Amino acid sequence: MNGLVAAGQCGSRGRLQIHDGEAHGPAARVEGMERTVDPGSVLAKVTQQLSALQKRDWELWLIVVGTGILVLAGFFAMAFPSAVLNHGELHVQFDVSKELFLALIALLVLFNTYVINRRIDLRRTRESVISSVIQSELLRLQSFTDPLTEVYNRRSLDDMASKYVSRARRLGKPLCFMITDVDNFKQVNTRFGHLTGDFLLAEIASLLKSSVRGSDAVVRYGGDEFAVILADAPLAGAEIVIMRIIKLVEEWNRAGQLPGYDMGLSMGLAEWSEGKSLDDILNEADKKMYAVKGEHKKDVLEPKLPQSEVE
């Protein structure tokens, strides 16, 4: 198949060193990861606001019950003095002035109006809180999402990597990083134009997401480079992911998604171990990816001769 291996420029671009303890920042999509609520986070604020609304709701119901009890007590107070037990039957007779009756009716109408309005206000407040949370979360996700490929962006990599490493250290689980680079991507832009290049990057991002689990993360590392964080995966498991990607790339090429072009990816793997910094891991993955990319270029420059000529 036409070149496969992906890489991302690794170098000394000031990456985060991995330290003991949990990393602060946006939580990665790690399946089963224990999460704690930061008191200053949006979620904590929303929880507090909803708790306050729930308390106000209970207070409102207490007022309703209390008022109902008072009204019933008033009626009983007027009724019991006139209650007569006659031949085993209880006869209740009481007189209420027109003014008092109308006042009670007006009180009930006003009270019900107040309760209804308060319920509407609480509902609107809940909707406002939920809407603000959704908007805040969307803005947060947008700040850590690449708009073209809809995967995580480079800005999120340090925090996400720290979160994954902290989890792997805490649970004693394996963790692998993969760097992927598109072969001859500059030629795509030159030959087909930048819009086609953008289309190809979006296709590659979709392909990578289809190849990994929900507990993994795909990051646009820069340009035509992608980083993939594979949770709970040793090198053997990560190599299975590479084979899955290769198969999807072959299917993409056979489908003729971009006539006159065959996609090629170069990929390099590195497994995290205690004592390695994020720089160390990504540099190792970069070196392996570039080694594969070199093999791809060699295959292009030195095509295999037909078997008859070899003999």
N, C-alpha and C positions, 0 to 999 in steps of 0.2 A: 504494500500500500504506500501511497505517497506520504512522505515524511510525517511523523507523529512525534511530537515532543513539545512541551511547552515550557517556557521559562519566564521569569520575570527578572528584570535587572535587579540584582542584589548588589550591594556595594555598601559603602559606608554612608548610608543616608540617615544616620542618627536614629536607629531603632531603639526601642525600649529594652532594657535589661530585665530579665525575669528575676524577681525577688520572692522570698517566702511571703505567704499571706495572700489574701484576696486582692484582686485588682479592683480599682474603682473606675467607674465609667459605664458605658452602655453594656448591658448583659447580652452575651452571645446566645444564639438559639441552640443551647445545649440541652438535649433531651435528658430529663431526670435531674437536672442540676438544681441543687438546693439554692433558693433565692431568699434573701432577707430584704425587707422593705426599708429603704433609706428614709429616715424621718423627714429629710428635706426634699424627697423626690415627689414627682407629680402624683404617683400612686398613693403615697402617704397622705398628701394633702387632700386628695379626693376621698380617701377613706375617712379622714377626719370630718370633712364637710358632709358626707353622706350619713355619718354617725350623728352629727348635730341635727340633720334633717329628720332622722329617725326619732331622735329624742323629742323634737318639736311635734312630730306626728303623734307620739304617745301622749304628750301633754295635751294635745288637742282632743284626743279620745277621752282622756280623763275629765276634761272640761265638759264634754258631751254627757258622759255618764253622771258626773256630779250634778249637772243642771237637770238631767232627767230625774234623778233621785229627789232633788229639791222640789220639782214640780209635783211629783207623785206624793211627796210628804205633805205638800200644801193641800192637795185634794183630799188626802186621808184625814188631815187635821180638820177640814171642814165637814167631812162626811161622817166620821165616827161619832161626834156628839149627837148626831141625829139617827144613828143606827139603832134599830129596834128588832129584837128577836121575837117573832110571833109565830107560834105553832111550828117551831123548827125551821122557820124561814127567816133569813136576814133581810130586813127592809132598810134601805139607806135612802134618806131624804135630806137634802140640804139646799139652801138658797144661796145663790151667788148674785151679787149686784151686776147689772149690765156693764158698769164701768170696770169692775174687777175682771169680768169675763173677757172683755175686749182687751184689757191690759195684758192678761195671760196669753191671749192669742197673738197680740202684737209682740210680746216677749219671745214666744216660740218662733214666730216668723223672722224676727231680727236675729235670733240665735242661729236658726238654720241658715240664714243668709250669710252670717259671719262664718259658720263652719264650712259652708260650700266655698266661699271665697278663700278661706285659708287653705283648704284642700287644693284648690286650683293654683294658689301661689306656691305651695309646696311642690306640686307636680311640675310647674314651670321652673322652679329652682333646681329640681332634680335634672330636668332636661338640659338646663343651662350648664350644670356641673358636668354632666356626661358629655355634652357637646364640647366643652372646653378641654376635657380630658382627651377626647378623640383628636381634636385639633392639635393639642400639644404633642400627643404621641405621633401624629403624622409629621409634624414639623421635626420632631426628634429623629424619626426614621429617615426623613428626607435628608437631614444633615449627615447621616451615615450611609446613605444609599447613592449609588451611581445612577444618575437619571437615564443614561443611555442603555445600560445593560440590566438595570434593576437588581444588581447584586450589591454587596457591601463595597464601600469605597476605601481608598488607601487610608483615609483619616481614621477609620474604625479598626484598622488591623492591629495596632498595638494593644488597645484595650481588649479586643476580642481574643488575641493570642494569649494575653495574660490570664484571662478568664479560663480559657481552655487548659492552659498549663497548670493553673492553680487546681482545677478540678482533677486533672490527671495525677498530680502530685498527691492530692488528698485521698483519692480513691485507689491509687496504685494502678491506674489504667494506662495502656499505651496511647501514644498520640503521634500522628504523622503530619508533616507539612508537604504540600506539593506546589511547585512553581511550574506554570504553564505559559508557553510563548507560541505565538502564531508564526509559522514559517513563511518567510517572504511576504510579510504583510505590507511592506512599503510598495512592493510591486502591485498589490491589489489596489492601493490608493492611486498609484500612477496610471494603471491600466484601466480601471473601472470608475475611478473617482472616489471622493471621500464619503459620499452618501452610501455607496456600496460597501466601503470599508466599515462604516458605522453599522450597516446591516449585518456584516459578517461578525463583528464583535458581539452584537446582540444574539446572533445565532450560537456563537461559541459559549456565551454565558448561559444560555438556555440549555445547551448540550451538557455543560458541566453540572448545572443544577439537577438535570435529569439523571446524572450518573452517581450522585451522592445521596446520602440520607438526610432527613430533616434535622438530625443532630449535628451535621457537618455545616461548614460555612464556605461560601465562595466569595472571594474578594477580587475586585478589579485593582490590580496592583499598580497599574500605570500603563497608558498606551495600549499595546496589544498583549499585555502580560496579566496573568491571573494567578492568585494564590488560593489554594484550597486547604482548609484545615479539616483533618479527618479524625474525629473523636473515636476513642476506643478501638483504634486500628493500628496494629503492628505493620511492619514493612510488607509482610506477606499479604495482609488484608488490603493495604494501599495499592499493591501491584494488581490486585483483582479490580480495583477501581480504574486503574489505568487501562486494563484490558477492556473494561466496559466502555470507557471513553473511546478507545480505538475502534471498537465495533460500531459505535454511534457515528463516528467520523466517517467510517467506510460507507455506512448506510446513507449518510448525508451526501457524500460524493456520488454514490450510485443514483441517487434521486435527481441529480442534476440541478441542485438548488441554485448554483451560480454557473451557468454554461461557460465552458472554457477555463474553469478553475477547479482544482482539487484542493480541498482544505488539508493542511498539514499542521500538526501540533508537536511541540517538543516538550517533554515533561521530565521533571526531576524530583526525587523524593528524599526526605530526610526525616529521621525519627527522633523525637525529643527524648532526652535523658537528663537526669539530675545534673545540674552544673552547667548546662548549655544555655547561653543567652539566645534571645530571638535572632540577633545578628548571626550567631553561629549556625543556627538551624537553617535560616534562609540562605546564607552563603553556601552551605553544603548542598542544599537543594538546587541552587543556581548552578553550581559547578557540574552537578550531574545532568542538569537540563542542557547546559551548553555542550557537554560531551555528546549527548544524543543529537543535538542540533548539528554538531560537527559531522556525525555519522550520516545524517540526512544530506548534508551538502556534499559529502564524499560520494554518496550514492548517486547524486545528480551529476557530479563532475566525472565520475568513473562508472558509467553504467556497465552492468554485467554483460559479458559477451555471450552470444548464443552458444549452447552446449557443443554444437558441431565445430565451431571455431576453436573452442577451448581444447578439444581433442586433436 
